[in-house]
Amino acid sequence: MKGWNWDGFWGYFINPYLLEGAIVTIALTATALVLGLVVGLLLAVMRMSAGSGRTVARRWLNTALAQFAQVYIWVFRGTPLLVQLVIIYTGLPQISDSLRLDVTQSAVLGLVLNESAYLSEIVRAGISAVSKGQREAALSLGLSRWRAFRLVVWPQAMRIIIPPLGNSVNGLLKATSIVSVISMEELMRRGQILMQERFQVLEIFIVVAVLYLGMTTAWELVQRRIEAHYGRGFGDAALRSARDDR
């Protein structure tokens, strides 16, 4: 039985093959986050529109959309990401050849569909936490609904959304390792390939773990800056600014 290989262990930290896998992991995370936020915001708006509308037809449509969003969230939050990826990659082509996706497309689609279900609830909770009086006050000043949302509601909602969103991104970054089951060559998959070639399982696993730890730690630093940015209007700095304006 081979012993621990220190030369191999330190060498994997600068191994181009593994580092390229880390870059793929970051790209997957960023893509799934941006698209997931777009889909999640849409789902949140759909859920919050239930029963609203000036006409009966509009109210019926909004209620149907809210129910669709609720079922979507129920399905994708209630089933494992692993199962969703396998269905997308191997199941859809059995329904129709036109639904055949390559590995990258399947990985991105699976991550976006899964993550948007969680992000939609985070976004909905943040928007719902803003007092209706804020929105009504903005409308009374002549702002359109869109401008009232963008200028008044959304900045306040972001203070509530950012902390759980940051945790979700942290989890998403690690969840990208699951796409290795469909042979997506991100960090985990490339680590597995090196293990099969060099039989240095523990050394490579530890290096992969440290690389994931480095990426999540870097994101935590970014998250703190974002939280500080959106909290400026409500802390001591805001009080000093208000005094200076007088």
C-alpha positions in Angstrom: 0.0 0.0 0.0 1.4 3.4 -1.0 2.0 6.0 1.7 1.2 9.6 1.8 2.8 11.5 -1.1 3.8 15.0 0.0 5.3 16.0 -3.3 2.1 15.1 -5.1 -0.1 16.8 -2.4 1.6 20.2 -2.7 1.8 19.8 -6.5 -2.0 19.5 -6.8 -2.5 23.0 -5.4 -0.9 24.4 -8.6 -2.1 21.6 -10.9 -3.5 23.4 -14.0 -6.1 20.7 -14.6 -7.6 21.1 -11.1 -7.4 24.9 -11.2 -9.2 25.0 -14.5 -11.9 22.8 -12.8 -12.1 25.4 -10.0 -12.7 28.1 -12.7 -15.5 26.0 -14.2 -17.0 25.7 -10.8 -17.0 29.4 -10.3 -18.5 30.0 -13.8 -21.2 27.5 -13.1 -22.0 29.1 -9.8 -22.2 32.6 -11.3 -24.3 31.5 -14.2 -26.8 29.6 -12.0 -27.0 32.5 -9.6 -27.7 35.2 -12.2 -30.3 33.1 -14.1 -31.7 31.7 -10.9 -32.3 35.2 -9.5 -34.1 36.2 -12.7 -36.3 33.1 -12.6 -36.7 33.4 -8.8 -37.8 37.0 -9.0 -40.4 36.1 -11.7 -41.7 33.2 -9.5 -41.9 35.5 -6.5 -43.9 38.1 -8.4 -46.2 35.3 -9.7 -46.8 34.0 -6.2 -47.5 37.5 -4.8 -49.9 38.4 -7.6 -52.6 35.8 -6.6 -56.0 37.4 -6.6 -54.8 40.8 -7.8 -56.0 42.5 -11.0 -58.6 45.0 -12.1 -60.7 42.5 -14.1 -62.0 39.0 -13.3 -60.0 37.6 -16.2 -56.8 39.2 -14.9 -57.4 38.0 -11.3 -58.0 34.5 -12.6 -54.8 34.6 -14.7 -52.8 35.9 -11.7 -54.2 33.2 -9.5 -53.3 30.5 -12.0 -49.8 31.9 -12.3 -49.4 31.9 -8.5 -50.5 28.3 -8.3 -48.1 27.3 -11.1 -45.2 29.0 -9.2 -46.2 27.3 -6.0 -46.2 23.9 -7.6 -42.9 24.6 -9.3 -41.3 25.6 -6.0 -42.8 22.5 -4.3 -41.4 20.1 -6.9 -37.9 21.5 -7.2 -37.4 22.1 -3.5 -38.8 18.7 -2.6 -36.7 16.6 -4.9 -32.9 16.1 -4.9 -30.8 18.0 -7.3 -29.0 14.7 -8.2 -32.3 13.2 -9.4 -33.2 16.4 -11.3 -29.9 16.4 -13.2 -30.2 12.7 -14.2 -33.7 13.3 -15.5 -32.6 16.3 -17.5 -29.5 14.7 -18.9 -30.7 11.1 -19.5 -34.5 11.3 -19.2 -35.4 14.1 -21.6 -33.8 12.5 -24.6 -36.0 9.5 -24.1 -39.0 11.7 -24.6 -37.8 13.4 -27.7 -34.4 13.7 -29.5 -35.0 17.5 -29.7 -34.7 17.6 -25.9 -31.2 16.2 -25.9 -28.8 18.5 -24.1 -25.1 18.3 -23.7 -23.4 18.1 -20.4 -22.9 21.8 -19.9 -26.5 22.7 -20.9 -27.9 20.0 -18.6 -25.7 21.2 -15.7 -26.7 24.8 -16.0 -30.4 24.0 -16.6 -30.5 21.7 -13.6 -28.7 24.2 -11.3 -30.9 27.1 -12.4 -34.2 25.3 -12.0 -33.2 24.0 -8.6 -31.7 27.2 -7.3 -34.5 29.5 -8.6 -37.0 27.6 -6.4 -35.0 28.5 -3.3 -34.2 32.0 -4.4 -37.8 32.8 -5.2 -38.7 32.2 -1.5 -35.9 34.4 -0.3 -36.9 37.2 -2.7 -40.6 36.9 -1.8 -39.8 37.1 1.9 -37.7 40.2 1.4 -40.3 42.0 -0.7 -43.1 41.0 1.7 -41.2 42.3 4.7 -41.3 45.9 3.3 -44.3 47.8 4.6 -47.1 48.4 2.2 -47.2 51.9 3.4 -43.8 52.5 1.7 -45.2 51.4 -1.6 -48.4 53.5 -1.2 -46.4 56.5 -0.2 -44.2 56.2 -3.3 -47.3 55.9 -5.5 -48.9 58.9 -3.9 -45.9 61.0 -4.9 -46.6 60.1 -8.6 -44.1 57.3 -9.1 -45.1 54.5 -11.4 -45.5 51.0 -9.9 -42.2 50.0 -11.5 -40.3 53.1 -10.2 -41.9 52.7 -6.8 -40.6 49.1 -6.7 -37.2 49.9 -8.0 -36.5 53.0 -6.0 -38.4 52.4 -2.8 -39.3 48.7 -2.2 -36.3 46.9 -3.7 -33.5 48.8 -1.9 -35.2 48.0 1.4 -35.9 44.4 0.5 -32.3 43.9 -0.4 -31.2 44.4 3.2 -33.3 41.4 4.1 -32.5 39.4 1.1 -28.7 39.6 1.1 -27.9 37.5 4.2 -29.9 34.4 3.2 -28.9 35.0 -0.5 -25.3 34.9 0.6 -25.8 31.5 2.3 -27.6 30.2 -0.7 -24.7 31.2 -3.0 -22.3 29.4 -0.6 -24.5 26.3 -0.8 -24.8 26.6 -4.6 -21.0 26.8 -5.0 -20.6 23.4 -3.2 -23.7 21.9 -4.9 -22.0 22.3 -8.3 -20.0 19.2 -7.3 -23.1 17.2 -7.9 -23.0 17.8 -11.6 -20.0 15.5 -11.7 -22.5 12.6 -11.8 -23.3 13.6 -15.4 -19.6 14.0 -16.2 -19.4 17.7 -16.1 -15.7 18.4 -15.7 -15.8 20.9 -12.8 -13.5 20.7 -9.8 -14.9 17.6 -8.2 -15.0 15.6 -11.5 -11.5 16.6 -12.4 -10.4 15.5 -9.0 -12.0 12.1 -9.5 -10.3 11.7 -12.9 -6.9 12.4 -11.3 -7.6 9.9 -8.5 -8.3 7.2 -11.1 -5.1 8.0 -12.9 -2.7 8.5 -10.0 -4.2 6.5 -7.2 -3.6 9.3 -4.7 -7.2 9.5 -3.3 -6.7 11.2 0.0 -4.2 13.8 -1.3 -6.4 14.9 -4.1 -9.6 14.9 -2.0 -8.0 17.1 0.6 -6.7 19.5 -2.1 -10.2 19.6 -3.6 -11.7 20.3 -0.2 -9.2 23.2 0.4 -10.0 24.7 -3.0 -13.7 24.7 -2.2 -12.9 26.2 1.2 -10.9 28.9 -0.4 -13.7 29.8 -2.8 -16.4 29.8 -0.1 -14.2 32.0 2.1 -13.6 34.4 -0.7 -17.4 34.6 -1.2 -17.9 35.3 2.5 -15.6 38.4 2.2 -17.6 39.6 -0.8 -20.8 39.0 1.0 -19.7 41.2 3.9 -18.9 44.0 1.6 -22.3 43.7 -0.1 -24.1 43.6 3.3 -22.1 46.7 4.4 -23.1 48.5 1.2 -26.8 47.9 1.6 -26.7 48.6 5.3 -25.2 52.1 4.9 -28.5 53.8 4.8 -29.6 52.4 8.1 -26.6 52.6 10.4 -24.4 55.2 12.1 -23.1 56.4 8.7 -26.6 57.4 7.7 -27.2 59.3 10.9 -24.0 61.3 10.3 -25.0 61.9 6.7 -28.4 63.2 7.8 -26.8 65.5 10.4 -24.4 66.8 7.7 -27.3 67.6 5.3 -29.0 69.8 7.9 
